[in-house]
């Protein structure tokens, strides 16, 4: 399972699973980095980056890939 942890001010505020059951909001967050859940699944190494959400706040993002081989 792939989880995207949104971290703000050094504290985790939300953990979003990116799976086939991802919500629309989850997909919007992924699409802003041009990453789909499938693309993240194919990526064997952790990916880090920042996303700017609609409210203008910047969230530091950790992509945690677990349960894979």
N, C-alpha and C positions, 0 to 999 in steps of 0.2 A: 504494500500500500504506500502511496505517496501522500505526504502531508506537507502543506505549505503553512509555515508558522509566520504570522504577521507580528513583527516585533516593533514596538514603539517606545522610545525613551528607554531602551534597554530591557523592557519587560514584554513578555509574550502577551498579546491581547486576544489572539484567536488562533485556532489551529484548524485548517481547512483540508479535508481529504479530497484529493483530485482523483475521482474514479468515474466510472460510467454513470454513477448517480450524482455527479456534481451538479450543484445548482447553477442558475443563470449567473448569479453574482460571482461564483467561483470561476466560471468560464470567462467572464469579463476580466477578472484579475489575471488569469492565465493568458488571455488573448493580448493584453497590453504588452506582454513580453514576447508575443508571437509564439507562445508555447502552448501546445495542446496536451491534455493528459497523456495521450499516446506518446507524444514526443518526450515527455518527462519520464514515461515508463521505459523508453528505449535508452535513456541516458543513464549510464551505470554509475556516474559520479555525482556527488552533491552539487547543486547549482545555487549560487547566491546572487542576489541582485536587489534592486530597489524598485518599488512600484509607487507611482503617484496616483492616489485615488481621487475621485471626483471632488472631494471636499478640500483638496489641495494639500492635505497632510502627506508627508512622506513616510512610508513604512519600510523598514528593513526586513527583507524576506529571506527565510531559509527554506530550501527545498530539502526535506528529509526523505530519502528513499530507503525504505526498509522492506523486509520480507522477500526481497528479490534474490536471484542467484548470480 
